[in-house]
């Protein structure tokens, strides 16, 4: 079952097309990573899904039937990049307030608040005012406020920005637990390693369009130009690069003393061809290292921009 389907979505500001024909679907219990350089359209897309911005064209469908965002909002949780909590309220009061907006009250409200505090590891600090919290604790409280009503679809926009490693790890583990409990999550981050670690599907957005979509492995196998073999020789081999560059699938060769670096396209037989070429020309190999492509390589290749710029 699809928890969310976005079909042919468009949004324009004056003459600028912020979103230009976006299509994607998110399955129930799936973490969907949304990547893109600044100005790619991520914020606009998230705002339209959340009902904050109106779309110009296209459809946003929840659970394969509901097209009215306002009717579906009680099933959504939104974790914005800017922390939206009340500093003078205690942790308990903050969660209680936000959860009460979804019509929970009495014993059920109390149960949900206590459960959310426990989930984010703040039970011992429930009577402490939010303004006394560290940045990481505030992020965890923010998460608790967003999930106390048990939403089916959670939007997380940069939930770990600017926090300590311990809190960051706690939030990532919490995201995995939310998925295990059946929630579907849209996750944006400038930390590529987070996206690789937790996301089932990844979408790369640029200039308002989806330019690549799939699992991390799929993207690295199909959109990277950075597959590299680093080969260390026992001794320097003169002019070996001119023989290696002739091997089918080799795109670039560089030699630094006894170390050869070869950029190659996906080819299952390329390693054996490389070894044969080196050995047949008098080389003795000491070690071979395969530098696999990264999601960062894919991103740079597709957008020409570093994610943090």
C-alpha positions in Angstrom: 0.0 0.0 0.0 1.2 3.5 -0.8 1.0 6.0 2.1 1.7 8.9 -0.3 1.5 9.4 -4.1 2.6 12.6 -5.7 1.6 12.9 -9.3 2.7 15.5 -11.9 3.1 18.3 -9.2 3.9 21.9 -10.3 4.5 25.1 -8.3 5.5 28.4 -9.7 6.5 31.6 -7.9 6.2 34.5 -10.4 8.3 33.3 -13.3 10.3 30.8 -11.3 9.2 27.1 -11.6 10.0 25.8 -8.1 8.5 22.3 -8.8 8.2 21.1 -12.3 6.3 17.9 -12.8 7.4 15.8 -9.8 6.1 12.2 -9.5 7.0 9.7 -6.7 5.3 7.3 -4.3 6.1 6.2 -0.8 5.1 2.8 0.6 3.7 2.2 4.1 6.6 1.7 6.5 9.2 3.2 4.1 11.8 5.8 4.8 12.1 8.0 1.7 15.2 10.2 1.5 14.9 13.6 -0.2 18.2 15.1 -1.4 19.0 18.2 -3.3 21.2 21.3 -3.3 20.0 24.6 -1.9 17.2 26.0 -4.2 16.4 22.5 -5.6 12.7 22.7 -4.5 12.8 20.5 -1.4 11.2 23.0 1.0 8.5 23.8 -1.5 7.7 20.2 -2.1 7.6 19.4 1.6 5.3 22.4 2.3 2.9 21.3 -0.4 2.7 17.8 1.0 2.1 19.2 4.5 -0.6 21.6 3.2 1.3 24.7 4.0 1.7 25.7 0.3 -1.0 25.3 -2.4 0.0 23.4 -5.5 -0.6 24.9 -9.0 -1.1 21.5 -10.7 -1.0 17.8 -10.0 -2.2 15.5 -7.2 -1.2 14.6 -3.7 -2.9 11.4 -2.6 -2.8 9.9 0.9 -3.3 6.2 1.5 -4.4 5.7 -2.1 -7.8 7.5 -1.6 -7.6 10.8 0.3 -6.9 13.9 -1.8 -7.8 16.5 0.9 -4.7 17.4 2.8 -6.7 19.1 5.6 -8.6 15.9 6.2 -5.4 13.9 6.4 -3.4 16.3 8.7 -4.3 14.3 11.9 -2.3 11.4 10.3 0.8 13.6 9.7 3.7 14.6 11.9 6.0 17.4 10.9 9.5 17.9 12.3 10.7 21.2 10.9 14.3 22.3 10.6 13.6 25.2 13.0 12.8 23.9 16.4 9.1 24.7 17.2 8.7 24.3 20.9 7.9 26.7 23.8 11.1 27.5 25.8 9.2 28.4 29.0 7.2 25.2 29.0 8.5 22.0 30.5 9.2 19.0 28.3 5.9 17.4 29.6 3.9 20.6 28.9 5.3 21.0 25.4 4.3 17.5 24.4 1.0 17.7 26.1 0.1 20.9 24.3 1.0 19.6 20.8 -0.7 16.3 21.4 -3.9 18.0 22.7 -4.2 19.7 19.3 -5.2 16.3 17.9 -8.1 16.1 20.4 -6.4 13.8 22.9 -7.2 14.5 26.6 -7.3 13.0 30.0 -5.7 9.6 30.7 -5.1 9.0 27.0 -3.2 12.3 26.6 -1.1 11.6 29.7 -0.3 8.1 28.4 0.9 9.5 25.1 3.0 12.2 26.7 4.7 9.7 29.0 5.3 7.2 26.1 6.8 10.0 23.9 9.1 11.1 26.7 10.3 7.6 27.1 10.7 7.1 23.4 13.1 10.1 23.1 14.9 9.4 26.3 13.7 12.4 28.2 11.5 10.9 31.0 14.0 12.0 33.7 13.8 15.6 32.4 10.0 15.9 31.9 9.6 18.7 34.5 12.6 20.7 33.2 11.9 23.7 31.1 12.9 23.5 27.4 15.1 26.6 27.6 17.4 24.7 29.9 17.9 21.9 27.4 21.0 21.4 25.3 20.6 21.6 21.5 20.4 17.8 21.2 17.8 17.5 23.9 15.7 20.2 22.2 15.8 18.2 19.0 14.7 15.1 20.8 11.8 17.0 22.5 10.9 18.4 19.1 10.6 14.9 17.8 8.5 13.8 20.8 6.1 16.7 20.1 5.8 15.6 16.4 5.0 11.9 17.1 2.9 11.9 20.3 -0.3 11.5 18.2 1.1 8.5 16.4 1.1 9.8 12.8 1.2 7.5 9.9 3.3 9.9 7.8 6.2 11.8 9.3 8.1 14.6 7.6 11.6 15.2 9.0 13.4 18.2 7.7 17.1 18.2 8.8 16.3 16.7 12.2 19.9 16.3 13.3 21.4 19.6 12.2 23.8 21.1 14.7 23.6 18.6 17.4 26.1 16.4 19.3 26.9 12.8 18.1 25.1 11.1 20.9 21.8 12.9 20.3 22.2 12.5 16.6 22.6 8.7 17.0 19.6 8.6 19.3 17.4 10.4 16.7 18.6 8.0 13.9 17.8 5.0 16.1 14.4 6.6 16.8 13.7 7.0 13.1 14.4 3.3 12.6 12.1 2.4 15.5 9.3 4.6 14.0 9.6 2.7 10.8 9.6 -0.6 12.6 6.3 0.5 14.2 4.8 1.1 10.8 5.3 4.8 10.2 6.3 6.2 6.8 8.9 8.9 6.8 10.1 11.6 4.4 13.6 12.4 5.5 15.9 15.3 4.4 19.4 15.8 5.5 22.7 17.4 4.5 24.5 14.4 6.0 24.9 11.9 3.2 25.9 9.1 5.6 22.5 9.4 7.4 20.6 9.0 4.1 22.6 5.9 3.2 22.1 4.4 6.7 18.4 4.8 7.2 16.6 5.4 3.8 14.9 2.6 1.8 14.5 4.8 -1.3 16.3 8.0 -2.2 15.2 10.8 -4.5 17.6 13.5 -5.8 15.9 16.7 -6.7 17.4 19.6 -8.7 15.8 22.7 -10.3 12.4 21.4 -9.3 12.7 18.0 -11.0 13.6 14.5 -9.9 16.8 13.6 -11.6 17.4 10.2 -10.0 15.5 7.9 -7.7 16.1 4.4 -6.3 17.9 2.6 -3.5 21.4 3.7 -2.5 23.0 0.8 -4.3 21.0 1.4 -7.4 22.0 5.0 -7.5 25.7 4.2 -6.9 25.7 1.5 -9.6 24.0 3.6 -12.2 24.9 7.2 -11.7 28.5 7.2 -10.4 31.6 7.9 -12.4 34.0 7.2 -9.5 34.6 3.5 -9.5 38.4 3.2 -8.9 40.9 0.4 -8.6 44.1 1.4 -6.7 46.9 -1.1 -7.6 50.2 -1.1 -5.7 53.1 -2.6 -7.6 56.3 -4.1 -6.1 58.4 -1.8 -8.3 57.7 1.1 -10.7 56.7 0.0 -14.2 57.5 2.4 -17.0 54.7 3.4 -19.5 52.2 1.0 -18.0 49.5 3.6 -18.3 49.5 3.4 -22.1 48.7 -0.3 -21.9 46.0 0.0 -19.2 44.1 2.7 -21.0 43.5 0.3 -23.9 41.6 -2.1 -21.6 37.9 -2.1 -22.4 36.0 -0.2 -19.7 38.9 1.8 -18.4 38.1 5.6 -18.5 41.2 7.2 -16.9 44.6 6.1 -15.6 47.0 7.9 -13.3 50.4 6.5 -12.1 52.3 7.8 -9.1 55.6 5.9 -8.7 54.5 2.3 -7.8 50.7 3.1 -7.4 48.2 2.9 -10.3 44.7 4.4 -10.1 42.2 3.4 -12.7 38.7 4.9 -13.1 36.4 2.3 -14.7 32.9 1.7 -15.8 30.8 -1.2 -14.5 32.3 -4.3 -16.1 32.4 -7.7 -14.3 35.6 -8.8 -16.1 37.6 -5.7 -15.8 39.8 -6.7 -12.8 41.1 -9.8 -14.5 41.9 -7.8 -17.6 43.8 -5.3 -15.5 45.8 -8.0 -13.7 46.6 -9.7 -17.0 47.7 -6.4 -18.6 50.0 -5.5 -15.7 51.5 -9.0 -15.4 52.0 -9.4 -19.1 54.0 -6.2 -19.1 56.4 -7.3 -16.3 54.5 -5.9 -13.3 54.3 -7.6 -9.9 51.2 -6.6 -8.0 51.4 -6.2 -4.2 47.8 -5.1 -3.5 44.5 -4.1 -5.1 41.9 -1.9 -3.5 38.5 -1.3 -5.0 37.2 2.2 -4.1 33.5 1.8 -4.4 31.3 4.8 -5.4 29.6 6.8 -2.7 26.3 8.6 -2.6 28.3 11.8 -2.5 29.9 10.8 -5.8 26.4 10.3 -7.3 25.1 13.6 -6.0 28.1 15.6 -7.3 27.9 13.8 -10.7 24.2 14.5 -11.1 24.0 18.1 -9.7 27.6 19.4 -10.0 27.1 20.8 -6.5 28.3 19.8 -3.1 25.3 19.1 -0.8 26.5 21.5 1.9 27.0 24.4 -0.4 
